[in-house]
Amino acid sequence: MSNKNLILFALIAVLILATACSSPQSTTLTTANNGNQVEVKVGGQIIIKLDGNPSTGYTWEAKDLNATMFTQVGDPVFDSSNPGLVGSGGTLTLTFKTLKAGTSPLTLVYHRPWETGVDPTNTFTVTVKVK
């Protein structure tokens, strides 16, 4: 292999590594992060995993989502802690993508969406600093 080819190969490898290192990050949060501040890059994902049981009618939903800073990616995904037992609880996972730099709260409420005038059973809030 000639020196030109080696230099070209090394340059391509550096570019691939730089691209991989600059890709948007993914941050996973749980109940332990409630009330905390997190930092995420623009274009990064915030994955929130919280206990839930959709068979009771309850679900986690974003409340007053700042649509200029976040967009929800897909619907909540439920993973049963005991798939062999009908109606068992588990984990609901919600994913959000960050859209621009800034700081904003991200609040989720655990409630029955059709019930009006009823306080949520639980609330999860983090302050997200997007860089």
N, C-alpha and C positions, 0 to 999 in steps of 0.2 A: 504494500500500500504506500503510495507516495505521500510526501509531507503535506501537499495540498489536500489530499483526501483525509489525512489524519486531522488536520486543522478543521476542515469542514465537518467531519464527524464529531469532534470535540465541541464545536460551536452549536451544532444541532442538539447534542446532549445537554449543554448548558441551557439552551432555550426551552427544552422539554422540562427540565428540572425547575426552571424559573416559573414556567406556566403552572406546573403542579403546585408549587409553593404559594402561588398567588390566587389559587382557586378559592371561591367562597367557602367559608367554614360552616360547619353544622354544630350547633350547641344543643345538648340534651339536658332538659330540666325536669325535676321531680318535685314532690311536695317539700323536700328539704330546701328548695330554692325559693319558696314562697316568701315574699317581702324583700328579696335581694335585688341587686342591680347586676346586670350582665352586659357584656360587650360583644357585639357581633359586627362583622363586616357587611357593607352594602352587598346585597345579593346572597347573603348567607341565610341559612335556615335555622329556625328555632323549633326544636322538637320537644313537646311537653307531654310527659307520661304521668297520668294521674289515676288513682284508684277510682273505679266506677262499676256500675251494674246497670246496663241499659234495659235489662228485663224488668226493672222496677219503673221504667219510664223516665228515669233521670239520665241526663247527659251533660257533658261539659261543653260550653259554648263561649265564644268570645263575646265580651260585653263592651259596647262603645269602642270597637276596634278603630284605631287611627288608620284609615284606609290610604292615607298618603305615605305612611311608613311601613305598613304590613299588608300582606295578602295571605289569606288562608290557602294552603295547598291541599286540595281534596277534602274529603269528609273525615271526621274522627274514625279511627280504626280501633276496634275492640279486640283484645286478646284475653281470652278466658283463663283464669288461674286454675280451673278444673274443667277442661272441655267435656269430660264424661258426665258432668252433673248439670242438668238443665237449670238455668236461672242463676248459675254461680257468678260471682263477681270476677273482676279482673282489672285490666289496665286499659284506659282509653288514651290513645295517642293522637295529638293534634299537631299539625305542622304549619308553620308560618314562614314566609319568605320576607326578608327585609328589602325595602324598595329605595330608601334614600337615607342619608346621614341625618342624625338628630337624636333626641332623647324623648321617649314616650313610655307611658305605662302600657303594659299588656295584661289585661284582666280577663280571667275566665270564671264563669259561674257554673255551678253544678245545680241543675234545676230540671223541672219538667217544663219544657218549652210552651206547652199549651196553658199552663196555669198562670193567670194574671193576678197581680196584687199579692203574690206570695213571695216572700224573701227566699233567695237561693239557700240551699242546704249548706253549701260550702263555696268559698271564693279563693281563687289563686291569682296573685298579682306579682309581677316583676317589673322593674324599671329597665327598659332596654336602651342602651346607648349604642347607636349604629354609627360606625366610622367608615 
